[in-house]
Amino acid sequence: MQDIYIDDQGNGFPLVLVHGFLGSSEMWKPQKEFLSKYFRVITPALPGFGESYKVKSQSSINEMAQTVIKCMKEMNIEKFNLLGHSMGGMIVQEMAKISGDKINKLICYATGSVGNIPGRFETIDTSRERLRKEGIKETVKRVPKKWFVEADKAKYFYLCVNAVKKITEETADNALIAMKNWRGLENLKNIKNNTLIIWGDKDLSYNFDQVDILNKNIPNSEMKIFKNCSHNVHLEKPEEFNRIVLSYLNK
């Protein structure tokens, strides 16, 4: 699709990684480096985010899901493994709803099935209000710190800083609207794909109830909990995260 940035590394069976709110393709750096030895790793930057900052942002999870599906179609990728983080976890659930037959294995990571995210460190409405009052610069200084146990001292925090260099208030607000208005709860029982659910036990965005609902309602699912990790497990314990993903996909 025009101007959408898609990083494409490695050979083998495709693995598509979908980033979350305020993310980018670069946010998967440690995953690309390791997993591209085993898979063809495809990491799009969603419209308006990261390297796709010039593309008009979208305000619905369904639209974002359709965009990723369309990108795969244009790349002639018929079947793939799919991993989504946070808002990206909502997107991959929506993709499973639209065209689950294209997905080999599904990984829902640090995400939930209800878009207003009960138990989040602040409500989506509060985030939107603060974005309006304080502006995008304050939002991107404030929110990503919550994704790491070590806040802005974390080794890979710089990837979050890079991701938001060119983001606009409109893109951030559209994503918050998209999340708030989305609901995937009723569809969980229809997800037929083998599904791994990953969660960090110090996550301030999604509490245990959110991931537990996924695990209890997706028929062929299992859960892996990382200790002493917040929302960005893949950047807090990348080696362990990568090994678990590899082992699950190869199983």
Secondary structure by P-SEA (a helix, b strand, c coil): cccbbbbbbbbccbbbbbbccccccccccccccccccccbbbbbbcccccccccccccccaaaaaaaaaaaaaaacccbbbbbbccaaaaaaaaaaaaccccccbbbbcccccccccccccccaaaaaaaaaaccaaaaaacccccccccccccccaaaaaaacccccaaaaaaaaaaaaaccccccccccccbbbbbbbcccccccaaaaaaaaaccccbbbbbbcccccccccccaaaaaaaaaaaaac
